[in-house]
Amino acid sequence: MDAAAALRLLDESHARWAEGVASLGEQGLRSACGDVEGPYAAHPMAALVLHVNREAIHHLAEVALLRDLWRARDADGGARGAAPDG
C-alpha cells in the first residue's frame, strides 16, 4: 500500500471509530467492558476507549517519526554512512 492509500485507510478507520464511540452514548461509556476484557471486565467502557485512543496516538506518533526520518534521508540523497557536516 502506498502512503496515499494508507492515509485514506487511516481516515476511514478514524471515522468508523469516532462513530462507534459516539454511538455508545453516555450510558454506554459508563457500562462495564464485559468478560471479553478479562481482568478489566468491570472497568467502564470509557476506560477502554481512553486506552485505545492513547495506543493509537502512541503508535501513530511512531509512524510520523519514521516518515520524518525517511523524508530526511531522501532529502539527503539517501546517503548512507555519510559523515555529518561540521
PDB file of N, CA, C and O in Angstrom:
ATOM      1  N   MET A   1       0.857  -1.168   0.000  1.00  0.00           N
ATOM      2  CA  MET A   1       0.000   0.000   0.000  1.00  0.00           C
ATOM      3  C   MET A   1       0.904   1.231   0.000  1.00  0.00           C
ATOM      4  O   MET A   1       1.902   1.283   0.719  1.00  0.00           O
ATOM      5  N   ASP A   2       0.544   2.208  -0.807  1.00  0.00           N
ATOM      6  CA  ASP A   2       1.333   3.441  -0.818  1.00  0.00           C
ATOM      7  C   ASP A   2       0.826   4.393   0.266  1.00  0.00           C
ATOM      8  O   ASP A   2      -0.177   4.121   0.925  1.00  0.00           O
ATOM      9  N   ALA A   3       1.528   5.505   0.441  1.00  0.00           N
ATOM     10  CA  ALA A   3       1.202   6.441   1.516  1.00  0.00           C
ATOM     11  C   ALA A   3      -0.203   7.023   1.357  1.00  0.00           C
ATOM     12  O   ALA A   3      -0.919   7.182   2.346  1.00  0.00           O
ATOM     13  N   ALA A   4      -0.600   7.336   0.144  1.00  0.00           N
ATOM     14  CA  ALA A   4      -1.933   7.917  -0.074  1.00  0.00           C
ATOM     15  C   ALA A   4      -3.027   6.929   0.328  1.00  0.00           C
ATOM     16  O   ALA A   4      -4.016   7.316   0.951  1.00  0.00           O
ATOM     17  N   ALA A   5      -2.854   5.672  -0.021  1.00  0.00           N
ATOM     18  CA  ALA A   5      -3.845   4.652   0.358  1.00  0.00           C
ATOM     19  C   ALA A   5      -3.858   4.454   1.868  1.00  0.00           C
ATOM     20  O   ALA A   5      -4.920   4.266   2.462  1.00  0.00           O
ATOM     21  N   ALA A   6      -2.688   4.495   2.487  1.00  0.00           N
ATOM     22  CA  ALA A   6      -2.614   4.349   3.945  1.00  0.00           C
ATOM     23  C   ALA A   6      -3.320   5.504   4.643  1.00  0.00           C
ATOM     24  O   ALA A   6      -4.005   5.297   5.645  1.00  0.00           O
ATOM     25  N   LEU A   7      -3.159   6.708   4.127  1.00  0.00           N
ATOM     26  CA  LEU A   7      -3.837   7.867   4.724  1.00  0.00           C
ATOM     27  C   LEU A   7      -5.350   7.777   4.550  1.00  0.00           C
ATOM     28  O   LEU A   7      -6.102   8.154   5.449  1.00  0.00           O
ATOM     29  N   ARG A   8      -5.797   7.283   3.407  1.00  0.00           N
ATOM     30  CA  ARG A   8      -7.242   7.083   3.209  1.00  0.00           C
ATOM     31  C   ARG A   8      -7.767   6.057   4.209  1.00  0.00           C
ATOM     32  O   ARG A   8      -8.817   6.257   4.820  1.00  0.00           O
ATOM     33  N   LEU A   9      -7.034   4.958   4.371  1.00  0.00           N
ATOM     34  CA  LEU A   9      -7.436   3.927   5.324  1.00  0.00           C
ATOM     35  C   LEU A   9      -7.475   4.485   6.739  1.00  0.00           C
ATOM     36  O   LEU A   9      -8.389   4.176   7.504  1.00  0.00           O
ATOM     37  N   LEU A  10      -6.501   5.297   7.088  1.00  0.00           N
ATOM     38  CA  LEU A  10      -6.480   5.927   8.409  1.00  0.00           C
ATOM     39  C   LEU A  10      -7.706   6.813   8.605  1.00  0.00           C
ATOM     40  O   LEU A  10      -8.353   6.751   9.651  1.00  0.00           O
ATOM     41  N   ASP A  11      -8.028   7.631   7.616  1.00  0.00           N
ATOM     42  CA  ASP A  11      -9.206   8.500   7.702  1.00  0.00           C
ATOM     43  C   ASP A  11     -10.489   7.692   7.849  1.00  0.00           C
ATOM     44  O   ASP A  11     -11.349   8.028   8.663  1.00  0.00           O
ATOM     45  N   GLU A  12     -10.617   6.625   7.060  1.00  0.00           N
ATOM     46  CA  GLU A  12     -11.815   5.781   7.124  1.00  0.00           C
ATOM     47  C   GLU A  12     -11.916   5.083   8.481  1.00  0.00           C
ATOM     48  O   GLU A  12     -12.995   5.004   9.068  1.00  0.00           O
ATOM     49  N   SER A  13     -10.803   4.588   8.964  1.00  0.00           N
ATOM     50  CA  SER A  13     -10.790   3.890  10.259  1.00  0.00           C
ATOM     51  C   SER A  13     -11.113   4.843  11.396  1.00  0.00           C
ATOM     52  O   SER A  13     -11.855   4.492  12.313  1.00  0.00           O
ATOM     53  N   HIS A  14     -10.563   6.038  11.341  1.00  0.00           N
ATOM     54  CA  HIS A  14     -10.850   7.031  12.374  1.00  0.00           C
ATOM     55  C   HIS A  14     -12.332   7.392  12.368  1.00  0.00           C
ATOM     56  O   HIS A  14     -12.944   7.511  13.429  1.00  0.00           O
ATOM     57  N   ALA A  15     -12.906   7.565  11.197  1.00  0.00           N
ATOM     58  CA  ALA A  15     -14.333   7.901  11.103  1.00  0.00           C
ATOM     59  C   ALA A  15     -15.192   6.786  11.711  1.00  0.00           C
ATOM     60  O   ALA A  15     -16.134   7.061  12.454  1.00  0.00           O
ATOM     61  N   ARG A  16     -14.866   5.528  11.394  1.00  0.00           N
ATOM     62  CA  ARG A  16     -15.619   4.403  11.972  1.00  0.00           C
ATOM     63  C   ARG A  16     -15.463   4.358  13.486  1.00  0.00           C
ATOM     64  O   ARG A  16     -16.437   4.115  14.199  1.00  0.00           O
ATOM     65  N   TRP A  17     -14.259   4.586  13.984  1.00  0.00           N
ATOM     66  CA  TRP A  17     -14.000   4.583  15.423  1.00  0.00           C
ATOM     67  C   TRP A  17     -14.817   5.690  16.103  1.00  0.00           C
ATOM     68  O   TRP A  17     -15.490   5.446  17.104  1.00  0.00           O
ATOM     69  N   ALA A  18     -14.751   6.899  15.553  1.00  0.00           N
ATOM     70  CA  ALA A  18     -15.465   8.029  16.149  1.00  0.00           C
ATOM     71  C   ALA A  18     -16.975   7.776  16.150  1.00  0.00           C
ATOM     72  O   ALA A  18     -17.654   8.090  17.127  1.00  0.00           O
ATOM     73  N   GLU A  19     -17.496   7.218  15.073  1.00  0.00           N
ATOM     74  CA  GLU A  19     -18.929   6.892  15.016  1.00  0.00           C
ATOM     75  C   GLU A  19     -19.284   5.840  16.060  1.00  0.00           C
ATOM     76  O   GLU A  19     -20.314   5.938  16.727  1.00  0.00           O
ATOM     77  N   GLY A  20     -18.432   4.841  16.193  1.00  0.00           N
ATOM     78  CA  GLY A  20     -18.685   3.781  17.170  1.00  0.00           C
ATOM     79  C   GLY A  20     -18.684   4.295  18.591  1.00  0.00           C
ATOM     80  O   GLY A  20     -19.554   3.942  19.387  1.00  0.00           O
ATOM     81  N   VAL A  21     -17.709   5.130  18.912  1.00  0.00           N
ATOM     82  CA  VAL A  21     -17.642   5.702  20.258  1.00  0.00           C
ATOM     83  C   VAL A  21     -18.854   6.592  20.504  1.00  0.00           C
ATOM     84  O   VAL A  21     -19.469   6.519  21.568  1.00  0.00           O
ATOM     85  N   ALA A  22     -19.201   7.429  19.534  1.00  0.00           N
ATOM     86  CA  ALA A  22     -20.363   8.311  19.693  1.00  0.00           C
ATOM     87  C   ALA A  22     -21.647   7.512  19.870  1.00  0.00           C
ATOM     88  O   ALA A  22     -22.552   7.932  20.592  1.00  0.00           O
ATOM     89  N   SER A  23     -21.725   6.363  19.209  1.00  0.00           N
ATOM     90  CA  SER A  23     -22.949   5.560  19.300  1.00  0.00           C
ATOM     91  C   SER A  23     -23.136   4.933  20.684  1.00  0.00           C
ATOM     92  O   SER A  23     -24.244   4.529  21.039  1.00  0.00           O
ATOM     93  N   LEU A  24     -22.061   4.852  21.459  1.00  0.00           N
ATOM     94  CA  LEU A  24     -22.182   4.305  22.812  1.00  0.00           C
ATOM     95  C   LEU A  24     -23.030   5.204  23.706  1.00  0.00           C
ATOM     96  O   LEU A  24     -23.762   4.723  24.571  1.00  0.00           O
ATOM     97  N   GLY A  25     -22.925   6.492  23.490  1.00  0.00           N
ATOM     98  CA  GLY A  25     -23.651   7.432  24.341  1.00  0.00           C
ATOM     99  C   GLY A  25     -23.085   7.425  25.754  1.00  0.00           C
ATOM    100  O   GLY A  25     -22.200   6.634  26.079  1.00  0.00           O
ATOM    101  N   GLU A  26     -23.601   8.305  26.576  1.00  0.00           N
ATOM    102  CA  GLU A  26     -23.111   8.422  27.944  1.00  0.00           C
ATOM    103  C   GLU A  26     -23.299   7.128  28.728  1.00  0.00           C
ATOM    104  O   GLU A  26     -22.399   6.693  29.446  1.00  0.00           O
ATOM    105  N   GLN A  27     -24.472   6.517  28.586  1.00  0.00           N
ATOM    106  CA  GLN A  27     -24.750   5.280  29.320  1.00  0.00           C
ATOM    107  C   GLN A  27     -23.814   4.154  28.876  1.00  0.00           C
ATOM    108  O   GLN A  27     -23.318   3.393  29.707  1.00  0.00           O
ATOM    109  N   GLY A  28     -23.579   4.050  27.593  1.00  0.00           N
ATOM    110  CA  GLY A  28     -22.692   3.008  27.083  1.00  0.00           C
ATOM    111  C   GLY A  28     -21.257   3.187  27.565  1.00  0.00           C
ATOM    112  O   GLY A  28     -20.569   2.208  27.855  1.00  0.00           O
ATOM    113  N   LEU A  29     -20.811   4.431  27.651  1.00  0.00           N
ATOM    114  CA  LEU A  29     -19.463   4.693  28.142  1.00  0.00           C
ATOM    115  C   LEU A  29     -19.319   4.369  29.625  1.00  0.00           C
ATOM    116  O   LEU A  29     -18.225   4.056  30.095  1.00  0.00           O
ATOM    117  N   ARG A  30     -20.425   4.447  30.357  1.00  0.00           N
ATOM    118  CA  ARG A  30     -20.402   4.125  31.789  1.00  0.00           C
ATOM    119  C   ARG A  30     -20.524   2.616  32.038  1.00  0.00           C
ATOM    120  O   ARG A  30     -20.159   2.136  33.112  1.00  0.00           O
ATOM    121  N   SER A  31     -21.026   1.879  31.069  1.00  0.00           N
ATOM    122  CA  SER A  31     -21.251   0.441  31.270  1.00  0.00           C
ATOM    123  C   SER A  31     -19.924  -0.311  31.323  1.00  0.00           C
ATOM    124  O   SER A  31     -18.909   0.154  30.805  1.00  0.00           O
ATOM    125  N   ALA A  32     -19.954  -1.481  31.959  1.00  0.00           N
ATOM    126  CA  ALA A  32     -18.753  -2.301  32.092  1.00  0.00           C
ATOM    127  C   ALA A  32     -18.319  -2.850  30.739  1.00  0.00           C
ATOM    128  O   ALA A  32     -19.144  -3.095  29.859  1.00  0.00           O
ATOM    129  N   CYS A  33     -17.022  -3.035  30.591  1.00  0.00           N
ATOM    130  CA  CYS A  33     -16.464  -3.578  29.343  1.00  0.00           C
ATOM    131  C   CYS A  33     -16.958  -4.995  29.073  1.00  0.00           C
ATOM    132  O   CYS A  33     -17.225  -5.361  27.928  1.00  0.00           O
ATOM    133  N   GLY A  34     -17.077  -5.780  30.127  1.00  0.00           N
ATOM    134  CA  GLY A  34     -17.551  -7.148  29.965  1.00  0.00           C
ATOM    135  C   GLY A  34     -16.423  -8.157  29.967  1.00  0.00           C
ATOM    136  O   GLY A  34     -15.247  -7.794  29.969  1.00  0.00           O
ATOM    137  N   ASP A  35     -16.786  -9.409  29.967  1.00  0.00           N
ATOM    138  CA  ASP A  35     -15.841 -10.518  30.110  1.00  0.00           C
ATOM    139  C   ASP A  35     -14.751 -10.552  29.047  1.00  0.00           C
ATOM    140  O   ASP A  35     -13.657 -11.056  29.300  1.00  0.00           O
ATOM    141  N   VAL A  36     -15.035 -10.027  27.873  1.00  0.00           N
ATOM    142  CA  VAL A  36     -14.049 -10.064  26.793  1.00  0.00           C
ATOM    143  C   VAL A  36     -12.771  -9.311  27.185  1.00  0.00           C
ATOM    144  O   VAL A  36     -11.715  -9.546  26.598  1.00  0.00           O
ATOM    145  N   GLU A  37     -12.856  -8.418  28.162  1.00  0.00           N
ATOM    146  CA  GLU A  37     -11.689  -7.658  28.598  1.00  0.00           C
ATOM    147  C   GLU A  37     -10.992  -8.279  29.801  1.00  0.00           C
ATOM    148  O   GLU A  37     -10.183  -7.624  30.457  1.00  0.00           O
ATOM    149  N   GLY A  38     -11.299  -9.525  30.091  1.00  0.00           N
ATOM    150  CA  GLY A  38     -10.597 -10.273  31.135  1.00  0.00           C
ATOM    151  C   GLY A  38     -10.599  -9.562  32.476  1.00  0.00           C
ATOM    152  O   GLY A  38     -11.663  -9.252  33.012  1.00  0.00           O
ATOM    153  N   PRO A  39      -9.398  -9.296  33.033  1.00  0.00           N
ATOM    154  CA  PRO A  39      -9.333  -8.698  34.370  1.00  0.00           C
ATOM    155  C   PRO A  39      -9.881  -7.270  34.417  1.00  0.00           C
ATOM    156  O   PRO A  39     -10.069  -6.714  35.499  1.00  0.00           O
ATOM    157  N   TYR A  40     -10.131  -6.687  33.271  1.00  0.00           N
ATOM    158  CA  TYR A  40     -10.664  -5.322  33.209  1.00  0.00           C
ATOM    159  C   TYR A  40     -12.163  -5.316  32.930  1.00  0.00           C
ATOM    160  O   TYR A  40     -12.725  -4.272  32.598  1.00  0.00           O
ATOM    161  N   ALA A  41     -12.807  -6.452  33.058  1.00  0.00           N
ATOM    162  CA  ALA A  41     -14.224  -6.602  32.710  1.00  0.00           C
ATOM    163  C   ALA A  41     -15.121  -5.608  33.428  1.00  0.00           C
ATOM    164  O   ALA A  41     -16.101  -5.138  32.850  1.00  0.00           O
ATOM    165  N   ALA A  42     -14.812  -5.280  34.665  1.00  0.00           N
ATOM    166  CA  ALA A  42     -15.666  -4.381  35.449  1.00  0.00           C
ATOM    167  C   ALA A  42     -15.388  -2.907  35.173  1.00  0.00           C
ATOM    168  O   ALA A  42     -16.146  -2.039  35.606  1.00  0.00           O
ATOM    169  N   HIS A  43     -14.297  -2.618  34.450  1.00  0.00           N
ATOM    170  CA  HIS A  43     -13.979  -1.219  34.155  1.00  0.00           C
ATOM    171  C   HIS A  43     -15.002  -0.641  33.175  1.00  0.00           C
ATOM    172  O   HIS A  43     -15.562  -1.374  32.360  1.00  0.00           O
ATOM    173  N   PRO A  44     -15.245   0.657  33.252  1.00  0.00           N
ATOM    174  CA  PRO A  44     -16.206   1.261  32.323  1.00  0.00           C
ATOM    175  C   PRO A  44     -15.650   1.281  30.893  1.00  0.00           C
ATOM    176  O   PRO A  44     -14.439   1.337  30.681  1.00  0.00           O
ATOM    177  N   MET A  45     -16.546   1.234  29.944  1.00  0.00           N
ATOM    178  CA  MET A  45     -16.157   1.270  28.534  1.00  0.00           C
ATOM    179  C   MET A  45     -15.340   2.527  28.235  1.00  0.00           C
ATOM    180  O   MET A  45     -14.478   2.501  27.357  1.00  0.00           O
ATOM    181  N   ALA A  46     -15.594   3.619  28.947  1.00  0.00           N
ATOM    182  CA  ALA A  46     -14.823   4.852  28.742  1.00  0.00           C
ATOM    183  C   ALA A  46     -13.346   4.617  28.992  1.00  0.00           C
ATOM    184  O   ALA A  46     -12.511   5.216  28.315  1.00  0.00           O
ATOM    185  N   ALA A  47     -12.996   3.760  29.949  1.00  0.00           N
ATOM    186  CA  ALA A  47     -11.595   3.455  30.219  1.00  0.00           C
ATOM    187  C   ALA A  47     -10.969   2.735  29.029  1.00  0.00           C
ATOM    188  O   ALA A  47      -9.819   2.999  28.677  1.00  0.00           O
ATOM    189  N   LEU A  48     -11.717   1.832  28.412  1.00  0.00           N
ATOM    190  CA  LEU A  48     -11.214   1.120  27.238  1.00  0.00           C
ATOM    191  C   LEU A  48     -11.046   2.083  26.064  1.00  0.00           C
ATOM    192  O   LEU A  48     -10.043   2.028  25.352  1.00  0.00           O
ATOM    193  N   VAL A  49     -12.013   2.955  25.865  1.00  0.00           N
ATOM    194  CA  VAL A  49     -11.928   3.950  24.785  1.00  0.00           C
ATOM    195  C   VAL A  49     -10.696   4.823  24.983  1.00  0.00           C
ATOM    196  O   VAL A  49      -9.951   5.073  24.036  1.00  0.00           O
ATOM    197  N   LEU A  50     -10.479   5.284  26.206  1.00  0.00           N
ATOM    198  CA  LEU A  50      -9.312   6.112  26.501  1.00  0.00           C
ATOM    199  C   LEU A  50      -8.023   5.339  26.223  1.00  0.00           C
ATOM    200  O   LEU A  50      -7.088   5.884  25.637  1.00  0.00           O
ATOM    201  N   HIS A  51      -7.968   4.083  26.637  1.00  0.00           N
ATOM    202  CA  HIS A  51      -6.773   3.263  26.409  1.00  0.00           C
ATOM    203  C   HIS A  51      -6.500   3.105  24.908  1.00  0.00           C
ATOM    204  O   HIS A  51      -5.366   3.275  24.461  1.00  0.00           O
ATOM    205  N   VAL A  52      -7.530   2.786  24.143  1.00  0.00           N
ATOM    206  CA  VAL A  52      -7.345   2.606  22.699  1.00  0.00           C
ATOM    207  C   VAL A  52      -6.891   3.913  22.054  1.00  0.00           C
ATOM    208  O   VAL A  52      -6.036   3.898  21.169  1.00  0.00           O
ATOM    209  N   ASN A  53      -7.448   5.036  22.484  1.00  0.00           N
ATOM    210  CA  ASN A  53      -7.021   6.328  21.947  1.00  0.00           C
ATOM    211  C   ASN A  53      -5.549   6.589  22.250  1.00  0.00           C
ATOM    212  O   ASN A  53      -4.806   7.042  21.379  1.00  0.00           O
ATOM    213  N   ARG A  54      -5.124   6.307  23.479  1.00  0.00           N
ATOM    214  CA  ARG A  54      -3.710   6.512  23.839  1.00  0.00           C
ATOM    215  C   ARG A  54      -2.806   5.620  22.999  1.00  0.00           C
ATOM    216  O   ARG A  54      -1.750   6.057  22.543  1.00  0.00           O
ATOM    217  N   GLU A  55      -3.216   4.376  22.794  1.00  0.00           N
ATOM    218  CA  GLU A  55      -2.413   3.461  21.975  1.00  0.00           C
ATOM    219  C   GLU A  55      -2.311   3.955  20.534  1.00  0.00           C
ATOM    220  O   GLU A  55      -1.239   3.902  19.933  1.00  0.00           O
ATOM    221  N   ALA A  56      -3.418   4.432  19.985  1.00  0.00           N
ATOM    222  CA  ALA A  56      -3.396   4.942  18.611  1.00  0.00           C
ATOM    223  C   ALA A  56      -2.471   6.155  18.505  1.00  0.00           C
ATOM    224  O   ALA A  56      -1.679   6.254  17.568  1.00  0.00           O
ATOM    225  N   ILE A  57      -2.571   7.069  19.458  1.00  0.00           N
ATOM    226  CA  ILE A  57      -1.701   8.248  19.448  1.00  0.00           C
ATOM    227  C   ILE A  57      -0.243   7.817  19.532  1.00  0.00           C
ATOM    228  O   ILE A  57       0.599   8.313  18.783  1.00  0.00           O
ATOM    229  N   HIS A  58       0.054   6.901  20.434  1.00  0.00           N
ATOM    230  CA  HIS A  58       1.426   6.424  20.626  1.00  0.00           C
ATOM    231  C   HIS A  58       1.986   5.814  19.343  1.00  0.00           C
ATOM    232  O   HIS A  58       3.073   6.186  18.902  1.00  0.00           O
ATOM    233  N   HIS A  59       1.260   4.895  18.753  1.00  0.00           N
ATOM    234  CA  HIS A  59       1.776   4.192  17.579  1.00  0.00           C
ATOM    235  C   HIS A  59       1.793   5.073  16.336  1.00  0.00           C
ATOM    236  O   HIS A  59       2.692   4.951  15.505  1.00  0.00           O
ATOM    237  N   LEU A  60       0.824   5.947  16.201  1.00  0.00           N
ATOM    238  CA  LEU A  60       0.840   6.843  15.039  1.00  0.00           C
ATOM    239  C   LEU A  60       1.932   7.895  15.166  1.00  0.00           C
ATOM    240  O   LEU A  60       2.430   8.387  14.153  1.00  0.00           O
ATOM    241  N   ALA A  61       2.316   8.251  16.394  1.00  0.00           N
ATOM    242  CA  ALA A  61       3.466   9.134  16.582  1.00  0.00           C
ATOM    243  C   ALA A  61       4.740   8.435  16.093  1.00  0.00           C
ATOM    244  O   ALA A  61       5.618   9.069  15.508  1.00  0.00           O
ATOM    245  N   GLU A  62       4.829   7.135  16.338  1.00  0.00           N
ATOM    246  CA  GLU A  62       5.976   6.380  15.827  1.00  0.00           C
ATOM    247  C   GLU A  62       5.986   6.366  14.302  1.00  0.00           C
ATOM    248  O   GLU A  62       7.043   6.495  13.685  1.00  0.00           O
ATOM    249  N   VAL A  63       4.823   6.212  13.698  1.00  0.00           N
ATOM    250  CA  VAL A  63       4.723   6.242  12.236  1.00  0.00           C
ATOM    251  C   VAL A  63       5.184   7.603  11.718  1.00  0.00           C
ATOM    252  O   VAL A  63       5.931   7.682  10.743  1.00  0.00           O
ATOM    253  N   ALA A  64       4.735   8.675  12.375  1.00  0.00           N
ATOM    254  CA  ALA A  64       5.129  10.020  11.954  1.00  0.00           C
ATOM    255  C   ALA A  64       6.644  10.199  12.061  1.00  0.00           C
ATOM    256  O   ALA A  64       7.264  10.789  11.177  1.00  0.00           O
ATOM    257  N   LEU A  65       7.236   9.693  13.135  1.00  0.00           N
ATOM    258  CA  LEU A  65       8.682   9.783  13.297  1.00  0.00           C
ATOM    259  C   LEU A  65       9.399   9.053  12.168  1.00  0.00           C
ATOM    260  O   LEU A  65      10.343   9.584  11.583  1.00  0.00           O
ATOM    261  N   LEU A  66       8.955   7.845  11.863  1.00  0.00           N
ATOM    262  CA  LEU A  66       9.589   7.091  10.781  1.00  0.00           C
ATOM    263  C   LEU A  66       9.442   7.796   9.441  1.00  0.00           C
ATOM    264  O   LEU A  66      10.373   7.814   8.636  1.00  0.00           O
ATOM    265  N   ARG A  67       8.277   8.373   9.207  1.00  0.00           N
ATOM    266  CA  ARG A  67       8.092   9.130   7.953  1.00  0.00           C
ATOM    267  C   ARG A  67       9.052  10.309   7.889  1.00  0.00           C
ATOM    268  O   ARG A  67       9.633  10.585   6.839  1.00  0.00           O
ATOM    269  N   ASP A  68       9.219  11.010   9.021  1.00  0.00           N
ATOM    270  CA  ASP A  68      10.153  12.142   9.056  1.00  0.00           C
ATOM    271  C   ASP A  68      11.584  11.678   8.803  1.00  0.00           C
ATOM    272  O   ASP A  68      12.333  12.326   8.072  1.00  0.00           O
ATOM    273  N   LEU A  69      11.959  10.555   9.409  1.00  0.00           N
ATOM    274  CA  LEU A  69      13.314  10.046   9.199  1.00  0.00           C
ATOM    275  C   LEU A  69      13.549   9.665   7.741  1.00  0.00           C
ATOM    276  O   LEU A  69      14.602   9.971   7.184  1.00  0.00           O
ATOM    277  N   TRP A  70      12.576   8.999   7.121  1.00  0.00           N
ATOM    278  CA  TRP A  70      12.719   8.640   5.710  1.00  0.00           C
ATOM    279  C   TRP A  70      12.756   9.886   4.836  1.00  0.00           C
ATOM    280  O   TRP A  70      13.520   9.944   3.873  1.00  0.00           O
ATOM    281  N   ARG A  71      11.939  10.882   5.160  1.00  0.00           N
ATOM    282  CA  ARG A  71      11.930  12.129   4.383  1.00  0.00           C
ATOM    283  C   ARG A  71      13.295  12.806   4.485  1.00  0.00           C
ATOM    284  O   ARG A  71      13.826  13.284   3.483  1.00  0.00           O
ATOM    285  N   ALA A  72      13.866  12.849   5.688  1.00  0.00           N
ATOM    286  CA  ALA A  72      15.177  13.476   5.874  1.00  0.00           C
ATOM    287  C   ALA A  72      16.242  12.689   5.116  1.00  0.00           C
ATOM    288  O   ALA A  72      17.143  13.275   4.515  1.00  0.00           O
ATOM    289  N   ARG A  73      16.139  11.373   5.146  1.00  0.00           N
ATOM    290  CA  ARG A  73      17.097  10.530   4.427  1.00  0.00           C
ATOM    291  C   ARG A  73      16.992  10.788   2.933  1.00  0.00           C
ATOM    292  O   ARG A  73      18.010  10.912   2.253  1.00  0.00           O
ATOM    293  N   ASP A  74      15.778  10.869   2.419  1.00  0.00           N
ATOM    294  CA  ASP A  74      15.579  11.118   0.995  1.00  0.00           C
ATOM    295  C   ASP A  74      16.086  12.505   0.601  1.00  0.00           C
ATOM    296  O   ASP A  74      16.645  12.678  -0.482  1.00  0.00           O
ATOM    297  N   ALA A  75      15.892  13.492   1.476  1.00  0.00           N
ATOM    298  CA  ALA A  75      16.351  14.848   1.197  1.00  0.00           C
ATOM    299  C   ALA A  75      17.871  14.917   1.157  1.00  0.00           C
ATOM    300  O   ALA A  75      18.446  15.795   0.513  1.00  0.00           O
ATOM    301  N   ASP A  76      18.516  13.983   1.853  1.00  0.00           N
ATOM    302  CA  ASP A  76      19.976  13.927   1.905  1.00  0.00           C
ATOM    303  C   ASP A  76      20.529  13.109   0.734  1.00  0.00           C
ATOM    304  O   ASP A  76      21.724  12.815   0.687  1.00  0.00           O
ATOM    305  N   GLY A  77      19.683  12.755  -0.179  1.00  0.00           N
ATOM    306  CA  GLY A  77      20.137  11.977  -1.321  1.00  0.00           C
ATOM    307  C   GLY A  77      20.276  10.500  -1.014  1.00  0.00           C
ATOM    308  O   GLY A  77      20.844   9.741  -1.799  1.00  0.00           O
ATOM    309  N   GLY A  78      19.740  10.090   0.159  1.00  0.00           N
ATOM    310  CA  GLY A  78      19.806   8.681   0.523  1.00  0.00           C
ATOM    311  C   GLY A  78      21.196   8.220   0.906  1.00  0.00           C
ATOM    312  O   GLY A  78      21.478   7.022   0.925  1.00  0.00           O
ATOM    313  N   ALA A  79      22.069   9.177   1.213  1.00  0.00           N
ATOM    314  CA  ALA A  79      23.441   8.812   1.585  1.00  0.00           C
ATOM    315  C   ALA A  79      23.446   7.975   2.847  1.00  0.00           C
ATOM    316  O   ALA A  79      22.824   8.337   3.846  1.00  0.00           O
ATOM    317  N   ARG A  80      24.147   6.859   2.799  1.00  0.00           N
ATOM    318  CA  ARG A  80      24.269   6.005   3.984  1.00  0.00           C
ATOM    319  C   ARG A  80      25.703   6.107   4.489  1.00  0.00           C
ATOM    320  O   ARG A  80      26.670   6.039   3.731  1.00  0.00           O
ATOM    321  N   GLY A  81      25.790   6.268   5.774  1.00  0.00           N
ATOM    322  CA  GLY A  81      27.112   6.284   6.387  1.00  0.00           C
ATOM    323  C   GLY A  81      27.897   7.544   6.081  1.00  0.00           C
ATOM    324  O   GLY A  81      29.102   7.596   6.329  1.00  0.00           O
ATOM    325  N   ALA A  82      27.245   8.547   5.552  1.00  0.00           N
ATOM    326  CA  ALA A  82      27.952   9.780   5.236  1.00  0.00           C
ATOM    327  C   ALA A  82      28.306  10.492   6.542  1.00  0.00           C
ATOM    328  O   ALA A  82      27.539  10.468   7.505  1.00  0.00           O
ATOM    329  N   ALA A  83      29.471  11.118   6.557  1.00  0.00           N
ATOM    330  CA  ALA A  83      29.883  11.854   7.743  1.00  0.00           C
ATOM    331  C   ALA A  83      29.017  13.084   7.905  1.00  0.00           C
ATOM    332  O   ALA A  83      28.702  13.754   6.922  1.00  0.00           O
ATOM    333  N   PRO A  84      28.621  13.396   9.156  1.00  0.00           N
ATOM    334  CA  PRO A  84      27.809  14.589   9.384  1.00  0.00           C
ATOM    335  C   PRO A  84      28.597  15.847   9.028  1.00  0.00           C
ATOM    336  O   PRO A  84      29.823  15.881   9.130  1.00  0.00           O
ATOM    337  N   ASP A  85      27.875  16.865   8.614  1.00  0.00           N
ATOM    338  CA  ASP A  85      28.521  18.155   8.302  1.00  0.00           C
ATOM    339  C   ASP A  85      29.085  18.751   9.578  1.00  0.00           C
ATOM    340  O   ASP A  85      28.533  18.565  10.662  1.00  0.00           O
ATOM    341  N   GLY A  86      30.191  19.469   9.439  1.00  0.00           N
ATOM    342  CA  GLY A  86      30.721  20.210  10.575  1.00  0.00           C
ATOM    343  C   GLY A  86      31.919  19.595  11.056  1.00  0.00           C
ATOM    344  O   GLY A  86      32.519  20.078  12.017  1.00  0.00           O
TER     345      GLY A  86
END
